[in-house]
Amino acid sequence: MPVISGKRAFLELLKQEGVEVIFGNPGTTELPLMDALAVEPELRYVLALQEAAVMAMADGYAQASGRLAVANVHVAPGLGNALGMLYDAQKAQAPILLTAGQHDQSFIQSEPILWADLPTIARPFVKWSSEVRRIEDLPRAVHRAAKTALAPPTGPVFLSLPADVLNSEADLDLGAPTRLAAGLRGERAALEAAAALLARAERPLIIAGDAVAQRRAHAELAALAELLGAPVYAEGIANTASFPASHPLYAGPMLRLASAIRGVLEQHDLLLSVGGDLFTLSLPSDVDPMPPGLPIIHIDVDPWEIGKNYAAKVAILGDPKTTLPDLGAALGERMGSAERARAATRLAETTRRLAAAREELHAKARAEATKSPIRPLALWQAVAELLPRNVVVVEEAVSSGLGLRHMLRSDDPQSLFGLRGGGIGWGLPAALGVKLALPERPVVAFIGDGSAMYTCQALWTAAHDKVAVVFVILNNRSYRILKQRAHAMKGFAAQTDRYVGMELTDPAIDYVGLARSLGVAADRATSLDQVATLLRAALAEGGPRLIEIELERGYKLV
Ligand SMILES: Cc1ncc(C[n+]2csc(CCOP(=O)(O)OP(=O)(O)O)c2C)c(N)n1
């Protein structure tokens, strides 16, 4: 083996792992890496101006590509800034190798500036967290990190890279990547048990989780849903298009409030969760979302999720892509003519009911189309007609998002990415990562005005790296969701109509000016016609471009 420096070996190892892009923000401890990048033509370094943006870009890239994303941040404060978005990446199961530079190890005992025990900081949010202590360990550490991030359930990992490891030289064997064959098939006996329950069910429902999109199992799930005649809900905090939105059995995202979930589930006698989350809620409730005794069949690649909150009658560890066809075959064998007739009736009824609900939503949107300021639902209806078929939508619309997943035609598993973890500020930088992963597809990001301000630095990266995202800022000049919830509490805020810390006014933020100052062309729309004109132009020209939309500010839900 030739003698090689740690810094160059690290880049060689990343290339072995198929990495093409590194998202980062450097400091002195990252200078060895930046130095090696100066003579590395095959790896693109994408500079983001805040570590939260670095992390969310890597997240968007990892989710949209399904490949390993790599991020590099600066010691303890850089890692600290990244943590909120690392939390989101963990919840979205994004395969990311997050790295941070660390001080020279000979120096650490003196507690130099910016130093902290980095693996301990990252550990709660990653699958594996470690520091590389010797150059000889670098190949093993990087290959293990990549394999672990990409092994189902996928997720982020962390490596701390001390400067002396990167600066030293050794005669290294770089080893080779390991990839787990991911298509784990559910066990036969469990599939038979599940098929028996499904064949007997009178009113089954399906919840589709992100695993369906991640494993590209739309067709397999659609075939099973059609065989059963069962409605398919996306999981409540859905961050991908886990089922084609135009499919007649698509029932939209599961609701998030416990009593509302209970209301849906009570109409069914069997729940089949395919990678679905049962249930991430945002508020406690006296009502348990799960009706007592509702039998659950749970298929997932993640054993942690199966039976996490509610016992599964049949628990199947398996990949939806390979397991659903097996389940469908087992079910097909068990369904006699009576069961098939019942399923056909269910299919017709469910299709009719869901079509009527969709039409009701569209009628509501049409009724709102003439109102000023623009209403979100009318916006989604107008936008749905404009967006090209191959568009990828990145969604952090927060309180404006209601109806979006019914209205937009997100029909393939990479057509939609949304905020899974709940830490806002994700969408704007994530959209850049998505576009870099899917350069052939137009990418449009719908972002709340409040959310945009956490990571607006990403606009500069979009301009600098010419990343053609169309950013749409949904400006209601408030943290509207918090006002809605504070109002619903019927406390002092509702009585006095004072919402402390929730108004983004005095001064109003000028997103057009902000975008232009960071090098992104921008315009403002106050009517749906203007939205249509600007969006069409932005899609035709490519981006990056930003459209600021003035939206209604109403927060009284009832
Ligand atoms: C990192 C982080 N900080 C704060 C919050 C709390 N929070 C949730 S929604 C929200 C306001 C979002 O405002 P905006 O994006 O304008 O959407 P709107 O509510 O107006 O629809 C805030 C501050 C959070 N979820 N994550």
The ligand as an SDF file (V2000), in Angstrom:
LIG
                    3D

 26 27  0  0  0  0  0  0  0  0999 V2000
  -36.5920   24.4760   16.2050 C   0  0  0  0  0  0  0  0  0  0  0  0
  -37.9760   24.7980   16.6130 C   0  0  0  0  0  0  0  0  0  0  0  0
  -38.2210   25.9370   17.2900 N   0  0  0  0  0  0  0  0  0  0  0  0
  -39.4700   26.2720   17.6390 C   0  0  0  0  0  0  0  0  0  0  0  0
  -40.5160   25.4410   17.3520 C   0  0  0  0  0  0  0  0  0  0  0  0
  -41.9190   25.7790   17.8030 C   0  0  0  0  0  0  0  0  0  0  0  0
  -42.7530   26.1170   16.6620 N   0  0  0  0  0  0  0  0  0  0  0  0
  -43.5340   25.1990   16.0560 C   0  0  0  0  0  0  0  0  0  0  0  0
  -44.3910   25.8060   14.7990 S   0  0  0  0  0  0  0  0  0  0  0  0
  -43.7480   27.3430   15.0220 C   0  0  0  0  0  0  0  0  0  0  0  0
  -44.1570   28.4860   14.1570 C   0  0  0  0  0  0  0  0  0  0  0  0
  -44.0720   28.2090   12.6980 C   0  0  0  0  0  0  0  0  0  0  0  0
  -44.3310   29.3870   12.0190 O   0  0  0  0  0  0  0  0  0  0  0  0
  -44.4950   29.4120   10.4440 P   0  0  0  0  0  0  0  0  0  0  0  0
  -43.4210   28.6510    9.8070 O   0  0  0  0  0  0  0  0  0  0  0  0
  -44.6400   30.8350   10.0390 O   0  0  0  0  0  0  0  0  0  0  0  0
  -45.8310   28.6210   10.1860 O   0  0  0  0  0  0  0  0  0  0  0  0
  -47.3250   29.0020   10.6570 P   0  0  0  0  0  0  0  0  0  0  0  0
  -47.4790   28.4870   12.0480 O   0  0  0  0  0  0  0  0  0  0  0  0
  -47.4620   30.4720   10.6080 O   0  0  0  0  0  0  0  0  0  0  0  0
  -48.1760   28.2880    9.7090 O   0  0  0  0  0  0  0  0  0  0  0  0
  -42.8550   27.3600   16.0780 C   0  0  0  0  0  0  0  0  0  0  0  0
  -42.0890   28.5440   16.5200 C   0  0  0  0  0  0  0  0  0  0  0  0
  -40.2090   24.2380   16.6690 C   0  0  0  0  0  0  0  0  0  0  0  0
  -41.1440   23.3450   16.3590 N   0  0  0  0  0  0  0  0  0  0  0  0
  -38.9520   23.9610   16.2950 N   0  0  0  0  0  0  0  0  0  0  0  0
  1  2  1  0
  2  3  1  0
  2 26  2  0
  3  4  2  0
  4  5  1  0
  5  6  1  0
  5 24  2  0
  6  7  1  0
  7  8  2  0
  7 22  1  0
  8  9  1  0
  9 10  1  0
 10 11  1  0
 10 22  2  0
 11 12  1  0
 12 13  1  0
 13 14  1  0
 14 15  2  0
 14 16  1  0
 14 17  1  0
 17 18  1  0
 18 19  2  0
 18 20  1  0
 18 21  1  0
 22 23  1  0
 24 25  1  0
 24 26  1  0
M  CHG  1   7   1
M  END
$$$$
